[in-house]
């Protein structure tokens, strides 16, 4: 069963460029994963510090493997210092 995720992150303005580069690296690496069906990063037009991921994963096992990748774990270590708040992560079901 496919897994659909939207994740919303807000960078601390002081670290915005560093966070953005880290997020772009996550996109590059995540798209190489076999279970990754879609992994898109967006930046809000009205707030350059806010980023939104839209992801589709082939299965829960694939998502679990993704969450153990070194670049995801490294991002997790920078969250507290370089983001304004804890990321909001929404697991969704496609209904149409």
Buried (B, 14 or more C-beta within 10 A) or exposed (E): EBBBBBBBBBBBEEBBEEBBEBBEEBBEBBEEBEBBBBBEBEBEEEEEBBBBBBBBBBEEEBBEBBEEBEBBEEBEEEEEEBBEEEBEEEEEEEEE
